[in-house]
Amino acid sequence: MNIALAGLPLSGKTCLFDALTEGAVDSAGQPARADRPNAAAVAVPDERLDWLHAHYGTPKKVPVHLQWLDLPGLAPGRSDLESRNTQILEHFHRADALVYVLRAFESENVPGGVDPEADAATLAGEFLLADLAVVERRIEKVEAQAAKPVPNRDALQAERAFLERCLQALEAEQPLQGVPETETERNILRNFAAITLKPTVTVLNVDEHDAGRPDEVAAGHPDLPTPVFGLCASLEAEIRGLAPDEQVAFLEEMGLDRLHTPGLLPGVHAALDRITFYTTGEKEVAARSLPRGASAVDAAGSVHTDMAHGFIRAEVVAFDDLKAAGDVKQAKADGHVRLEGRDYVVQDGDVIFFHFSR
């Protein structure tokens, strides 16, 4: 899952990227470019996985990972940077989700006042225009195809009508998220990777003197796209670059009770409307990400295609029930372990043991 950091120049995107990735990329020596974003995978913190790993004592623990992309800031209205802006937007089209990084700190190096709402509106406007251009091009193509005696003419006319609704929404400065009504229409938008259809999360990048109360600062901006996470990216990047024992001392010195960056990771995963289920074995315990509403056979396939092809049944126990029971044997005795078929809808926190023919 690719998560792109989106913001205006000097909003703190690279500091946030460094904090999230704990300096996995030398951002100073290798600045992100529009044609070559910096990228790094980051594990999603998961207390349930930690418990399972300690409980089963397996050699390996496999968390869910998110791939983060750091790009230069969008510069709307800069004709000299039009090509760069286009390249950045192409990365946004390909991303699974966007994280708005909005400046809420004063800096002599950044022109203009602090106005995160205006910055968010500027970004949203660029995304609307990008989708508008895609929809207009697709309408022209569909009209040209439908004018010919083709066998799928009815489908093309239906798509044309849907695209007109998309066009009307975008021209009214509305994102495309609420426009599709059927799975067919949703697939049309997925095919051209509409930016305004993607999940978004907002990071309010606060000043260092507000680093201990970022949630309070965020609460003062109720009109920002939700969910909103407040943090001081520069300070968190500095702390995350220290050794673990030094981090604790620095936090105490700065009067901070915790780092806020780790909480962003599960927040983004949730915004993607995905759940986490778990598998266990002799060699590893693993957290696995799955779209909400997916079936047991989908979950099996996410582990290995052979499991899906030979699926027989799934033994399922909710993590909370397993933890309360202490082990699977007691969970079975308590009636919390269920046998489910291929159409069972997997729930967040399910621990699943798959039975399949080889």
C-alpha positions as CSV (number, residue, x, y, z in Angstrom):
1,M,0.0,0.0,0.0
2,N,1.6,3.3,-1.2
3,I,0.9,6.4,0.9
4,A,2.0,9.7,-0.7
5,L,2.8,12.8,1.4
6,A,1.0,15.8,-0.2
7,G,1.7,19.4,0.7
8,L,2.9,22.8,-0.4
9,P,6.6,23.6,-0.5
10,L,8.2,23.8,3.0
11,S,5.2,22.3,4.8
12,G,7.4,19.8,6.5
13,K,6.8,16.7,4.4
14,T,10.4,15.5,4.4
15,C,10.7,16.0,8.2
16,L,7.6,13.9,8.6
17,F,8.9,11.2,6.1
18,D,12.2,11.1,8.1
19,A,10.3,10.8,11.4
20,L,8.1,8.0,10.0
21,T,10.9,6.1,8.5
22,E,13.4,6.8,11.2
23,G,15.9,8.1,8.7
24,A,15.8,5.0,6.4
25,V,16.6,7.3,3.5
26,D,19.3,10.1,3.5
27,S,16.8,12.8,2.6
28,A,19.5,15.5,2.9
29,G,21.9,13.8,0.6
30,Q,19.2,12.5,-1.7
31,P,16.3,15.0,-1.8
32,A,13.0,13.8,-3.2
33,R,12.4,14.6,-6.8
34,A,9.2,14.5,-8.9
35,D,10.7,11.8,-11.1
36,R,12.2,10.0,-8.2
37,P,10.4,10.2,-4.9
38,N,12.0,8.9,-1.8
39,A,10.3,5.8,-0.6
40,A,10.5,3.5,2.5
41,A,8.3,0.8,4.1
42,V,7.3,1.3,7.7
43,A,5.7,-1.3,10.0
44,V,2.4,-0.4,11.5
45,P,2.6,-0.6,15.4
46,D,0.3,-3.4,16.6
47,E,-0.1,-4.4,20.3
48,R,-2.1,-7.4,19.3
49,L,0.7,-8.8,17.1
50,D,3.2,-8.1,19.9
51,W,1.0,-10.2,22.3
52,L,0.7,-13.0,19.9
53,H,4.4,-13.1,19.2
54,A,5.2,-13.2,22.9
55,H,2.5,-15.8,23.5
56,Y,3.6,-18.2,20.7
57,G,7.3,-17.4,21.0
58,T,7.9,-17.8,17.3
59,P,11.2,-16.8,15.7
60,K,9.6,-14.2,13.4
61,K,7.0,-11.5,13.8
62,V,5.6,-10.0,10.5
63,P,3.7,-6.7,10.9
64,V,1.7,-4.9,8.2
65,H,3.8,-2.4,6.3
66,L,2.9,0.9,4.6
67,Q,5.1,2.2,1.8
68,W,5.6,6.0,2.2
69,L,6.4,8.3,-0.6
70,D,8.1,11.7,-0.2
71,L,7.8,14.1,-3.1
72,P,8.5,17.8,-3.6
73,G,5.8,20.2,-2.7
74,L,3.1,21.2,-5.2
75,A,3.5,24.7,-6.4
76,P,0.2,25.8,-8.0
77,G,0.4,28.7,-10.3
78,R,4.1,28.3,-11.0
79,S,4.3,28.0,-14.8
80,D,8.0,27.3,-14.5
81,L,7.2,24.2,-12.4
82,E,4.2,23.0,-14.4
83,S,6.0,19.9,-15.6
84,R,7.1,19.0,-12.1
85,N,3.6,19.5,-10.7
86,T,2.3,17.2,-13.4
87,Q,4.8,14.5,-12.4
88,I,3.9,14.9,-8.7
89,L,0.2,14.5,-9.5
90,E,0.9,11.3,-11.5
91,H,2.4,9.8,-8.3
92,F,-0.8,10.9,-6.4
93,H,-2.9,9.1,-9.0
94,R,-1.0,5.9,-8.4
95,A,-1.0,6.1,-4.6
96,D,-3.5,4.2,-2.4
97,A,-4.0,7.1,0.0
98,L,-2.8,10.7,0.5
99,V,-1.6,12.4,3.7
100,Y,-2.1,16.1,3.6
101,V,0.8,17.8,5.4
102,L,-0.3,21.3,6.4
103,R,1.9,24.0,8.0
104,A,0.9,25.3,11.4
105,F,4.2,26.7,12.4
106,E,5.9,30.0,11.9
107,S,9.1,30.2,9.9
108,E,11.2,33.0,8.4
109,N,12.0,30.7,5.5
110,V,8.3,30.2,4.5
111,P,6.6,33.2,2.8
112,G,3.0,34.0,3.8
113,G,1.1,33.5,7.0
114,V,0.0,30.3,8.7
115,D,-3.3,29.2,7.2
116,P,-3.7,25.4,7.1
117,E,-7.3,25.7,5.9
118,A,-6.3,27.7,2.9
119,D,-3.4,25.3,2.2
120,A,-5.8,22.3,2.4
121,A,-8.2,24.1,0.0
122,T,-5.3,24.8,-2.4
123,L,-4.3,21.2,-2.5
124,A,-7.9,20.0,-2.9
125,G,-8.4,22.4,-5.8
126,E,-5.3,21.0,-7.6
127,F,-6.7,17.5,-7.1
128,L,-10.1,18.5,-8.5
129,L,-8.5,20.0,-11.6
130,A,-6.4,16.9,-12.1
131,D,-9.5,14.7,-12.0
132,L,-11.4,17.1,-14.2
133,A,-8.8,16.8,-16.9
134,V,-8.9,13.0,-16.7
135,V,-12.7,12.9,-16.9
136,E,-12.9,15.3,-19.8
137,R,-10.4,13.2,-21.8
138,R,-12.3,10.0,-21.0
139,I,-15.6,11.6,-22.1
140,E,-14.1,12.5,-25.4
141,K,-12.8,9.0,-25.9
142,V,-16.1,7.4,-24.9
143,E,-18.1,9.7,-27.3
144,A,-15.8,8.8,-30.1
145,Q,-16.2,5.0,-29.4
146,A,-20.0,5.2,-29.0
147,A,-20.4,7.0,-32.3
148,K,-19.2,3.8,-34.0
149,P,-21.4,0.6,-34.5
150,V,-19.6,-1.2,-31.6
151,P,-21.2,-4.1,-29.7
152,N,-20.7,-2.4,-26.3
153,R,-22.4,0.8,-27.3
154,D,-25.0,0.5,-24.4
155,A,-22.2,0.2,-21.9
156,L,-20.4,3.1,-23.3
157,Q,-23.5,5.3,-23.2
158,A,-24.0,4.3,-19.6
159,E,-20.4,5.2,-18.8
160,R,-20.9,8.5,-20.6
161,A,-23.9,9.3,-18.4
162,F,-21.9,8.5,-15.3
163,L,-18.9,10.6,-16.4
164,E,-21.3,13.5,-16.9
165,R,-22.3,13.2,-13.2
166,C,-18.6,13.1,-12.3
167,L,-18.0,16.2,-14.4
168,Q,-20.8,18.1,-12.7
169,A,-19.5,17.2,-9.2
170,L,-16.0,18.3,-10.1
171,E,-17.2,21.6,-11.6
172,A,-19.1,22.2,-8.4
173,E,-15.8,21.6,-6.5
174,Q,-17.0,18.4,-5.0
175,P,-14.7,15.3,-4.8
176,L,-15.7,12.1,-6.6
177,Q,-16.0,10.0,-3.5
178,G,-19.8,10.3,-3.3
179,V,-20.6,10.1,-7.0
180,P,-20.4,6.3,-7.9
181,E,-23.5,4.4,-6.9
182,T,-22.6,0.9,-8.2
183,E,-19.5,-1.3,-8.3
184,T,-19.3,-0.8,-12.0
185,E,-19.1,2.9,-11.6
186,R,-16.6,2.6,-8.8
187,N,-14.4,0.4,-11.1
188,I,-14.6,3.1,-13.8
189,L,-13.1,5.6,-11.4
190,R,-10.5,3.1,-10.1
191,N,-9.4,2.5,-13.7
192,F,-8.2,6.1,-14.1
193,A,-7.1,6.4,-10.5
194,A,-9.1,9.5,-9.6
195,I,-7.2,11.4,-6.9
196,T,-10.4,12.8,-5.2
197,L,-11.6,9.2,-4.8
198,K,-8.7,8.3,-2.6
199,P,-8.7,8.1,1.3
200,T,-7.0,11.1,2.9
201,V,-5.5,11.8,6.3
202,T,-4.5,15.3,7.5
203,V,-1.3,16.0,9.5
204,L,-1.2,19.4,11.1
205,N,2.5,20.2,11.5
206,V,2.7,22.3,14.6
207,D,5.4,24.5,16.0
208,E,8.0,23.1,18.5
209,H,6.5,25.1,21.4
210,D,3.2,23.3,20.7
211,A,4.8,19.8,20.4
212,G,3.5,18.7,23.7
213,R,-0.1,19.7,22.9
214,P,-0.6,19.0,19.1
215,D,-4.1,17.5,19.6
216,E,-5.2,20.8,21.3
217,V,-3.8,22.8,18.3
218,A,-5.6,20.4,15.9
219,A,-8.9,20.8,17.7
220,G,-8.6,24.5,16.9
221,H,-8.9,23.7,13.2
222,P,-12.3,21.8,13.0
223,D,-12.7,22.5,9.3
224,L,-9.7,20.6,8.1
225,P,-10.3,17.3,6.2
226,T,-10.6,14.5,8.8
227,P,-9.1,12.5,10.4
228,V,-6.5,15.1,11.7
229,F,-3.3,14.2,13.5
230,G,-1.3,16.9,15.1
231,L,2.5,16.6,15.6
232,C,5.8,18.5,15.3
233,A,7.5,16.8,12.4
234,S,10.9,18.4,12.8
235,L,11.2,17.6,16.4
236,E,9.9,14.1,16.0
237,A,12.4,13.5,13.2
238,E,15.2,14.7,15.5
239,I,14.1,12.4,18.3
240,R,13.5,9.4,16.1
241,G,17.1,9.7,14.9
242,L,18.4,9.1,18.4
243,A,19.1,5.8,20.2
244,P,16.1,4.4,22.1
245,D,17.6,5.4,25.6
246,E,18.4,8.9,24.3
247,Q,14.9,9.2,22.9
248,V,13.4,8.7,26.4
249,A,15.7,11.3,27.9
250,F,15.0,13.8,25.1
251,L,11.2,13.4,25.5
252,E,11.5,14.0,29.3
253,E,13.7,17.1,28.6
254,M,11.2,18.5,26.2
255,G,8.3,17.7,28.5
256,L,6.7,15.3,26.0
257,D,4.8,12.3,27.1
258,R,5.2,10.4,23.8
259,L,6.0,10.6,20.2
260,H,2.9,11.2,18.0
261,T,4.3,9.9,14.7
262,P,3.7,6.2,15.5
263,G,0.0,6.8,16.0
264,L,-0.3,8.1,12.4
265,L,0.4,4.6,11.0
266,P,-2.6,2.7,12.3
267,G,-4.7,5.9,11.5
268,V,-3.7,5.8,7.9
269,H,-4.4,2.0,7.7
270,A,-7.8,2.5,9.1
271,A,-8.5,5.4,6.7
272,L,-7.8,2.9,3.9
273,D,-10.9,1.0,5.2
274,R,-8.8,-2.1,5.8
275,I,-8.8,-4.5,8.7
276,T,-6.1,-6.6,10.3
277,F,-6.3,-10.4,10.8
278,Y,-3.6,-12.7,12.2
279,T,-2.1,-16.0,11.3
280,T,0.2,-18.1,13.5
281,G,2.6,-21.0,12.9
282,E,5.7,-22.6,14.2
283,K,8.0,-20.1,12.4
284,E,6.1,-16.8,12.5
285,V,3.1,-14.9,13.6
286,A,1.8,-12.4,11.1
287,A,-0.5,-9.4,10.9
288,R,-2.2,-9.3,7.5
289,S,-4.1,-6.4,6.0
290,L,-7.4,-7.0,4.2
291,P,-10.1,-4.8,2.7
292,R,-13.1,-4.5,5.0
293,G,-15.8,-6.9,3.9
294,A,-13.4,-9.4,2.4
295,S,-14.2,-13.1,2.8
296,A,-12.3,-16.0,4.4
297,V,-11.2,-17.3,1.0
298,D,-9.9,-13.8,0.2
299,A,-7.9,-13.8,3.5
300,A,-6.5,-17.3,2.6
301,G,-5.4,-16.0,-0.8
302,S,-3.6,-13.1,0.8
303,V,-1.5,-15.6,2.7
304,H,-0.9,-17.9,-0.3
305,T,-2.8,-18.6,-3.5
306,D,-2.7,-22.3,-2.7
307,M,-4.7,-21.7,0.4
308,A,-7.4,-20.0,-1.6
309,H,-7.5,-22.7,-4.3
310,G,-7.7,-25.5,-1.8
311,F,-9.7,-23.8,0.8
312,I,-11.7,-26.2,3.1
313,R,-12.6,-24.1,6.1
314,A,-11.2,-21.6,8.6
315,E,-10.9,-21.9,12.4
316,V,-11.6,-18.4,13.7
317,V,-11.2,-16.8,17.1
318,A,-11.4,-13.2,18.0
319,F,-8.1,-11.8,19.4
320,D,-9.8,-10.5,22.5
321,D,-11.4,-13.9,23.2
322,L,-8.1,-15.6,22.7
323,K,-6.2,-13.3,25.0
324,A,-8.9,-13.6,27.7
325,A,-8.8,-17.4,27.5
326,G,-5.0,-17.5,27.5
327,D,-4.6,-20.1,24.7
328,V,-6.5,-21.7,21.9
329,K,-7.4,-24.8,23.9
330,Q,-9.2,-22.8,26.5
331,A,-10.8,-20.6,23.9
332,K,-12.2,-23.7,22.3
333,A,-13.5,-24.9,25.7
334,D,-15.2,-21.6,26.2
335,G,-16.9,-21.9,22.8
336,H,-15.0,-19.0,21.1
337,V,-13.4,-20.9,18.3
338,R,-15.7,-21.2,15.3
339,L,-15.5,-23.1,12.0
340,E,-16.3,-20.8,9.1
341,G,-16.7,-21.4,5.4
342,R,-15.3,-19.5,2.4
343,D,-17.9,-16.8,2.4
344,Y,-17.4,-15.8,6.1
345,V,-16.7,-12.0,6.3
346,V,-13.4,-11.6,8.2
347,Q,-13.5,-9.2,11.1
348,D,-10.8,-6.9,12.4
349,G,-8.8,-8.8,15.0
350,D,-9.7,-12.3,13.9
351,V,-7.0,-15.0,14.4
352,I,-7.5,-17.5,11.7
353,F,-6.2,-21.1,11.2
354,F,-6.8,-22.1,7.6
355,H,-7.5,-25.7,6.5
356,F,-6.9,-26.4,2.9
357,S,-6.0,-29.2,0.5
358,R,-2.6,-29.2,-1.2
